[in-house]
Every structure is written in structure tokens, then in C-alpha cells.
Amino acid sequence: MHKHHYKTITRWTGNLGSGTASYRSYDRSHTVSVEHKPPILCSSDPAFRGDASKYNPEELFVASVSACHMLWFLHLCAVAGVTVLEYTDHAEGVMEETAEGSGRFKQITLKPAVNVLHSDMLGKVKALHEEAHKYCFIANSCNFPIDIVCY
């Protein structure tokens, strides 16, 4: 078994002068970075006083599931002789907030649209999506359904 370690840096940048003196006294802005890579500008979801122009953790989570699936799918296509020319996924996630204010994701739906070199390759696409789902590291770490609707 191989172990892989990942290190990230999350830095709060939203101190408006009085720190967290009250719920409304601070900005939810922060950066997420990895050494030797540009930072990602983030905030909380606008529903939680965040900046809509920045990525929020929930969006990044859905994007992680989508990207992991895509990378496995492309790998499996290359091995199976399916030449993918374009891949776009309009993924969606549903998170439910509880009365106490906590929450959890209940579902993610991946909606990949794939363009392949030859139409006779389309027959393998659905099966390769199913196989990619079995291998996806991020999907295997989730405790809720991840559906794949192919277009």
C-alpha cells in the first residue's frame, strides 16, 4: 500500500481591524495555497456572509470530486483506446444545513459531456465512467451518493 501525503496552507485574510470581536466584524476571506503554487482566493458561501466573487469550500469540494473523476476517466479511456477530444463537467452538489447550523453534503451529480474522436467509441464511454467512479480517490472518501449523468 502506498501512502500519499498532501500539505496545504489555509490563511485567513479577513481581519478588518477588530478580528472576530463580533459575527459581523470580520470578513470570511482566506487563501488556500500549496508551496510553489499560486494561492486560490476563497471566502465562505454568500449564505454565510461570504464574498460571492471568491471560491468557497463547498465549491472546491464539488470541483475536487469532478476533477478526480475526470482524471481517472481520461486515464481509463487512454488505456481502452478511446480518444477523448473534449470533456466538460457541469457538476452539482447538494448540501443540507441542520437547524443547529451544521451541515453535510447529501449528493453530488457529475454531468460530463464527452467528445470522442470516433462515434464507435461512444459505446465504451458509459462503462468507463462507471469504472472511473470506482477508482476515484475523492469519491471513495465520501459517504453520500455521487451520481453520473452522461451527456
C-alpha positions, 0 to 999 in steps of 0.5 A, a space after each residue: 500500500 502506498 501512502 500519499 501525503 498532501 500539505 496545504 496552507 489555509 490563511 485567513 485574510 479577513 481581519 478588518 481591524 477588530 478580528 472576530 470581536 463580533 459575527 459581523 466584524 470580520 470578513 470570511 476571506 482566506 487563501 488556500 495555497 500549496 508551496 510553489 503554487 499560486 494561492 486560490 482566493 476563497 471566502 465562505 458561501 454568500 449564505 454565510 456572509 461570504 464574498 460571492 466573487 471568491 471560491 468557497 469550500 463547498 465549491 472546491 469540494 464539488 470541483 475536487 470530486 469532478 476533477 478526480 473523476 475526470 482524471 481517472 476517466 481520461 486515464 481509463 479511456 487512454 488505456 481502452 483506446 478511446 480518444 477523448 477530444 473534449 470533456 466538460 463537467 457541469 457538476 452539482 452538489 447538494 448540501 443540507 444545513 441542520 437547524 443547529 447550523 451544521 451541515 453535510 453534503 447529501 449528493 453530488 451529480 457529475 454531468 460530463 459531456 464527452 467528445 470522442 474522436 470516433 462515434 464507435 467509441 461512444 459505446 465504451 464511454 458509459 462503462 468507463 465512467 462507471 469504472 472511473 467512479 470506482 477508482 476515484 480517490 475523492 469519491 471513495 472518501 465520501 459517504 453520500 451518493 455521487 451520481 453520473 449523468 452522461 451527456 
